[in-house]
Amino acid sequence: MKSRKKTGLKKKKEIIILSMVLLLSICLFGAIARAKNTKEEPFLHKYYTSVQIHPGDTLWDIATQYCHNSAQIKDYMQELRRINHLSGDKIHAGRYLTVVYYSEEYK
């Protein structure tokens, strides 16, 4: 009877140790996978330039031309409105608009 208890306890210990090793392996594999997928973002310098508005241009068109992250286009348009003192999206051909652009190159 005692040998069965010892055998049962030994199996439980083995299962617990095996489970812990498996869990640790999964955590370690996940950490390595995340580290490999991490891309270092380049440092972008912020610059301003002036562009002339042509007939048919819209604020959206200009924003999509200078903002390369489509997820941030609305924020970019809000910034264009703010720095150009625009209350809406209406722009006029022949006038100039200050736009923001980003570059890895330091100028």
N, C-alpha and C positions, 0 to 999 in steps of 0.2 A: 504494500500500500504506500509506504513512504517513497519507494522508487517511482511510483506513478506521480506522486505529488512533485517530486524533484524534477521528473521529466516534464510535467505540465508547467512548472515554474520556469524551467529552462527554456521551453518553447515560448512562453510569454515574454521572457526577457529578450530572446532572439527576435521575436516579432516587433517588440518595442524598439530595439536597437536598429533593426532593419527599417522600420518606419521613420525613425529619426534620420538615418542616413539618406533615405529617399527624399524626405522633406528638405534636408539641407542641400542635397544635390539640385533639387528643383529651384530653390531660392538662389543658389549660386549660378545656375544656368540662366535664370531670369536676369540676374544682375549683369552677367557677361553679355547677354543679348542686348540689353538696354545700353550698355556702354558702347557696343559696336554700332548701334543705330544713332547714337548721339553725334550730330554733325556740328562742328564749330561754326557759328554764324560769323561772317566777316563783319568787321567794324565798318559802318557806313557813316560818311561825313555828310552833313546836311548843308545844302547850298540853295541859293535863290537865284532866279533868272527872270527876265521879263520876256514875254512872248506877245506878239501882235495877234489880235483876234481877227480871223478871216471870216468872210461871209459864210454862214452855215455852221460855224463852230458853236459848240455848246460847252457848258462848264463840264458836263459829263465826259465829252470827248477829250477835252484837255486833261481832265483828271485821270482818265484811263491811259493816256499817253505818258504821263509822268509818274503815276503810282503803279508800281509793278506787282503789288500785292492786292489781289482783288478782294480779299477779306477785309482790307482796310480802306476801301475806296470811299465809303461814306464819311469816315473820319478825315480823309484827305480832302474831300470836297468841303467839309466844314472848315478845315484850316484855310483853304483857298478863299472861302467867303470871308473869314475873319481877317486875313492879312490884306485883302483887297477891299475891305469895308463894303461888302455886298450883303444886302438884306435877303436876297433870293438867288435864283440860278440864272437870272437874265444877264447876258453880256452883249456888248455891241461891237460889231465889226469896225475895224480901224483903231480901236482903243488897245491899250496894253494891259496885260494881266501879269502880276507877279506870281510865279509858281515855285514850288519847293521841289527839289530833286535830291536824290541821295547817290553817293558814289563811294566806292572803295578807295578810289584815288584821292590823295590829299592834294588839293590845289592851292 
